[in-house]
Amino acid sequence: MSKLYLIPLIIIVLSCNPQPDEERSIINENNTSEASIIPGSFAHTVYFWLHEPKNQDHRKSFETSLKKFLNTSKNITTKHIGIPASTNREVIDNSYTYSLLLTFKDKEAQDRYQEEPAHKLFIEESSGLWSKVLVYDSVNIIE
């Protein structure tokens, strides 16, 4: 029996594996990996501390309200809702319950976001759930 039937399979397997040149293409001339720049020149980072962080009903209510709002915003470029990672170093503050990272095309888009009815509704619905909120806004300096 001929082993010719294996040739198409070998060709498929070899074509699926990256070749050394393809692997090196993600390394720049300084021998470091290239990272993408987050779209948008304005970042809005918010940390929320819930009154009762272990209360699953409160968490669900908060998440539902936040997702509903974020999914209707016309001004957000990128969005990320997070919870503390399992990291433990002296410089890390993971005492918050939720983090929110949003990017916007520019400060004007972020200003419009602040005035969206859905943003105001989220604050109305959820502000009773949190004990503390910290906001950090920044502009991108990477070209």
Beta strands, then each sheet from edge to edge (+ up, - down):
strand 1: 42-50
strand 2: 76-82
strand 3: 98-104
strand 4: 130-139
sheet 1: 2+ 3- 1+ 4-
end
